[in-house]
Amino acid sequence: MSAVSAVATDRAQADAAVVVAWCDELADITAEPGRITRVYLSPEHARVNAVVGGWMRDAGLRTWQDAAGNLHGRVDGSTADARTLLLGSHLDTVVDAGRYDGIVGVLMAIRTVARLTAAGPLPSAVEVIAFSDEEGTRFGKALLGSSAVAGVWDDGWWDLEDGDGTTLRRAFTDFGLDPESVGTAAADPSTLIGYLEAHIEQGPYLDRAGQALGVVTSIASARRFSVEAVGEARHAGGTPYERRHDALLAAAEAALAVEGICRASQHIGTVGTMTVEPGAVNVVPGLARFSVDLRGEFDEGRDRVWDAITAAFDEIAVRRGVAVEPTEVHRAPAVFCAPALMDALRTGIVSTGEAAPPALFSRAGHDAMSLGLVTDVGMLFLRNPDGISHHPDEFVAEADIALGLDALAVAVRTLTERHGTGPDGVS
């Protein structure tokens, strides 16, 4: 059965129209007129929390901002010992972003809680979290907000600086937060049922399959590197080719090696930045710096691919008479979604009329990666035509949001009824 036969309820269709209107409204909260840019601990961060907090309260949620700047909205369960199901995603963006990445998941969670609690309290508590810094746009470190909730904040991050030289610690205090209190943002794992996140797919696979919704199986294992190719700057006209140690050409070959090795091994490798010094038209480049972002479904496979890449770097370095020196700047293990949460989401999708929900590996990172350190996680993907994201053209249809709302409501009700109290988890 194709997604064409899936039909959303009237309530979901009405809620989807609200979600789309909200996404449009939040798109106007930006640091750059004409394009969406909303970064951590900025005036726009404060404004978006205020607006979304109002929508949470209108939906019957009790709200607060935690010690890391994340926005929370909560409804309590029907008993005092009821455990908590977390829902959420993020409200920050990359530079010149689309209006749905992260945002649609937060807003869908709010409407889902309002819908389910309209008939009375749920057996367990439900808490919506609008994470404050998934993208890492301002300080170069992703998942800051969800890391605080997961209780894995690293004090070494306080010295991170933005492009203006403002440290993370100073930005905290300027925003009105107390750096010494960041630990209070951590959730108590013993009180949690799990975490569900709805998100647009940042790839084309649902669109290719002609299906509106999918269940995520795991989130990419990732490593990131800063690489320097160190050669020798010399006069472009006076230096024959056999005497050149061209750092830029070595870096260019290295970038092509990343692509070739990753394509052959079915991994994902990207050289996203490159700078050259001295950067003069008549000087052989003596230094090139570039980034490598490496992702895979499994940690072991990712690491084998990196070994192959470094071997290629070594060969290029010897042949061109340069040094190619990578430094690891980020490592994240693969996160596997909990079978029980996947089953609940699958049940929700089937309830919309879709008989065979696709299972998808997420090649992009999400706040669920942090939450997966302390509780079970599950993710619902929504179709994104052509798969483009981190770009103004990203999109999700209102009809697909409606189907996602119906599926999420079934999943939340299933999990809250099954795991409202008691000490055991869901995995």
N, C-alpha and C positions, 0 to 999 in steps of 0.2 A: 504494500500500500504506500503510495507516495504522499508527500506532505501536502499535495494539492487537496487531498480528501480530508485533511485535518481542519476542524472548525472550532474556533474559540467561542466561549460563552459570551453572552451579552455583557456580563459584568467585566470580563477581561477586555473586551473591545473598548468599553468605556474607560477603563483604567489605562489601557494602552494609549488612548488619545491624550490622557492627562500626562503620562510619562513623556510622550513626544513633545508636548507643550512645555513641560518642565525642562527637558533637554535644550530646547530652543531658548528658554529664559536664562539658563545657566551659561549658555554660549556668550551672552552679553557681559558676563563677569570675567573680564580679561585685562591683562596688563598692556595689551597691544591692540588698539582699535583696528578692526578689519581682519583680525585673526585671533584664534583662541590660544592664549598662553596664561596658565594659572599654576604657580609654583608654590612650594612649601613655605610656610611662615611669611607669606606676603599679605598685603592688604586684600588681595583677591581671595586668598585662602580664608581670611576672616569673614569676608562678605559671603562666600559660598556656604560656609558653615552656618552663618546666621539665616540665610534663606532656606537651606535644606532643613535646618533645625525647626523652623516654623512649619514646614510641611510635615515633619515628623510629629510635632505636637498636634497639628490638625488631625492627624491620623490616630491620635490617642496614645502616642508613645511618650514616655518620660525621657527627657534629653539632658545631656551634659557633654562637655568637651574634656577629654582626658589630658593627662600631663604631657602628652606628645602632640597634642593638637588634633587628634582624631575626634570625630563627632559620633556620639552614640545615641541611639533611641531604643527604649526597652519597654516591653509589656511583661508583667510578671505572670507566672503560671498560676494554676488553680490551687496549688498547695504550697506551703512554706518551704518544703524541701525540693521543690521542682527544679530540675536542672535546666540548662540554657542551651538553646540552639542559636548559633550565630549566623547571621546573613550579612552580606556586604560586598563592597568593592571600593573603588577610590574615586575621589573628586579632583585630584590634581591632573595636570596634562603635560605633554611635551610642548615644545615651541611650535606654533602653527598647527594645532591639533585638530582632530575631528571632535564632534560633540557627543559621541556615544561610548568611546573606550573608557570603561570603568563606570562612568556616570550612569549609564542605563541600568547597570546592575544594582546600584544603590537605590535608584528610584523605583525599580521593580520590587525590591525588597520592602520598601515603605508601603507600596500599594498592596502587596501580598499580606502584610501584617494587618493592615486596615480591613481588608476583605475577610480574613479568617477570624479576627476578633469581633467583628460586627455581630456574630451570633453568640458571643460570650467568651470567657477566658479559655485559652488553650491549656492543655494539661501541663505543658512545660513553659518556661519563660522563653521569649524570643527577643534577641537583641540585634538591631541593625547597626553596623559600623560603617561609617564613611571614612575610609582611610585617607590620610593627609599627604602621603608622599610615596606612592607606588613607583612613579616614573624615575625619580632621582634626578630630575632636570636641573635643580638649582645647585645641589652640592655634589653631584656625581655619584651618589650612593643610593641605590634603589631600595624600596621596601622599608624605609625608615619608620613610617607609622605603624605598619603591621609587625615590624620587629619589636617595637615597644610593647604591643599587645601580647606578643608571643613570649615576652620576658627575655629577649636575647639582645637587648641594647648593649652596644660596645662603647665603653667610655673613650676609646680611641677615636671615635667619630667626632667628638666635640671640636677638634681642631680642623675639621674639613672646612674649606673656604668656597664661597661662591665666586662668580666672575668679578665681583667688586671688592673681593678681599674680606668680606664679612664672614666670620666663623659661624659654625653651627651653634656654638654656645651663645654668641652675641645675638644671633637671630632668634633664639629661644627667648632670651630676656626681652628683646625688643618687641616680641609678639605677646609678651605678658605671661610667659611660661617660666617655671622654675626648673632649671636643669637638674638640680639635686633631687627633684621629685619624679623624674621620668620613670623610675621603677614602679611607681604606683599605677601606671597604665597597664601593667601586666595582668592578664586574666588568670584565674585559678583553674588549671586543667581539670581538677577533680569535679568541677561544677558543670562541665561542658558536655553536651551531646555530640557536637561537631560543628562544622562550618560549611555553609553552602554559598557559592558565588555564581551569579549569572553574569555572562560577559559575551560581547560580540566575539565571534571567531575572527582572529587576526590572520586569516588565511582563506583560501578559496574552496576548501574541501566540501563543506555543506552546500555551497552554491553550485559546485560541479555536480553534486549528487541530487540536486533539486529538492533538498530537504531543509525544513526551517530550523530544526533543533537537533542537538547532539549531546551525548554524554561524554565528558572528558575522562580518559583513563589515567593519564599521568601528565605531569608538567615537566618541561625540558630540563635536563641536566645541563648546566652551563659553566663555562670558564671564560674569563676575559683577560686579555694581555695588552700591555703597552710594549711596543717593540721599537728598538733603536737600531738603525743601520748606520754604522759609522765608517765613513770612507775618508776621502781627502779632497778638500776644495782646492781647485787649481784653475788656471786660465783656460777658458773654453777653446780659444783659438790656438793657443800654444802647446796644448797637451795632446799628444797622439793617443789613439785609442788604447794601445798596448800599455800606456803609462797611467791610464785612468783607473781610479777607484771610486766609481760613481755610486753614491749612496742611494740616489733616487731610483736608478735602474735596478739596483739590488732589491730595493723595497717593492718596486713594481713586479719583479719576478716573484718575490715572496708572496705578494698578494694573489698573483695568478696561481701559485702553488697551493695556497689555502683553498681557492675555489676548486681546483682540479682534484685535490685529495678528498675534499668534502663531497663533491658530486659523485666521485667513484665509490665512496663508502656510505653514501646516503645519510650524511650528517649535514649540519648547517654551519658554514663558516663565513664570516663577513668581515671585510676590512672597511670600517666605516669612517675612519679619519686618517689623514696623512698630511704632514707638514714637512717642509724642506728648508734647510739652511745651507748657505747664506741667502738663497732665494733671489739670485741675480741672473739676468738673462745670459750673461757672458761668463758665468762661473760654473764649473763642474760641481754638482751638489756634494757637499762633504758630510751632511747629516740628514737623515730622513727618519721621522718618527711616525708610526702608524699603529692602529689598534687592530686587535683580532677578537671577534666575538665567536665563540665555538659552542654549539649546542647539539645535544643528542638525546635519544630516548633513555639511554642507560649510561651510568657513570663509566663503566668499564670500556664500553665502545668509544665514548667521547675521549677518554684518556689514551686509548690506542691511536686514535686519529691525531691527537696532539703530538704523540711521539713521532708519527710519520711526518707531520708538518715541521717539527723541529729538525728532523733529519734533512728535510728539503732545505730549510734555512741554512743549515751547516754547509750543505753542498754549494749553495749559491754564494755563501760568504767566502769559501775557499776559492771558488772559480773567479770571483770578481775582486778578490783582495780587499774585502771589507769585513767588519764584525757585525753580526746580526744577533742582537741580545734582547730576548723577551723577558719581561717581568710580569708575573701574574698579579692582577689587581682585583680579581673577583672569582669566587668559586661557589657554586650552589649545586647540591645533589639533586637528582631527580626526585620528584614528589609523586607518589602513587595515590590515587584517590581510593577511599575506603569502599569495599564492595557493597556494604549496606547503604551508603549514601548514593552510590551509583545506581543501585536497584531502586531506591526511592525516586530518583530523578527519571529513571527509565519508566517506572510506573506512571509518573506524571506525564511524560511525553505520550505514552500509549493511550492515556485517558483522553488526549486531544484527537485521537483517531489515527495516529501514526503507528503502524504495526511493528516496524523494525527500526527503532532509533539507532542511528550510527554511533559507534564508539570512536572517539578521536583523541589522538595524542596532541597536547598543546605544545607547540613550538615556541610560544611566547611565555614570558614569566608573568606571575600574578601574585596578589597578596596571599592567596591560598598556599603559596610556598612557605611563607612565614608561619601561618597558622598550622600547617602540617607538622611543625615541630612540637606542637603541644596538644593537638586534637585531630580527629579524623576530618577529612575534607572531601568535598564533592563539588563539581563544577558543571554548569549547564551552559552550552554554547548556543548562540543565536546566529543565524545566517547573516553574513556580511557580503553583499554582492561584489564580486571580483576579489574579495578578500583584502582590499586595501585598508590600512589602518595607520595611525600616527600621521594622518593626512586629512585635510579638510573634506575629502571626498568619501571618507568612511561612512557607512550607512547601515541601518537596520530598518526594515519595513515595519510600519505600525501593526500590520496583520501578524507578523512574526513575533513582535513583542507581546501581542495578545495571547498567542499560543504559548509563549514562554511563561506568561503570568499564570495561565491555567496549570501548566506543568509544575511550576514552582509551588503553587498553592497546594497541589496534591502531595508533593514531596514534603513540604513543611508539615502539613497535617499528619502525614504518615509517620514522620520521625517524632513529632511531639507526642503523638498518642502512644507510640511504642516505647519511648525512652524518657518520659517525663520525670520519673523519679528512679532512685536506686543507684548503686555504685558502679554498675557495669557500663562499658562503652558500647559502641555500635559496630566495631570492626571485628 
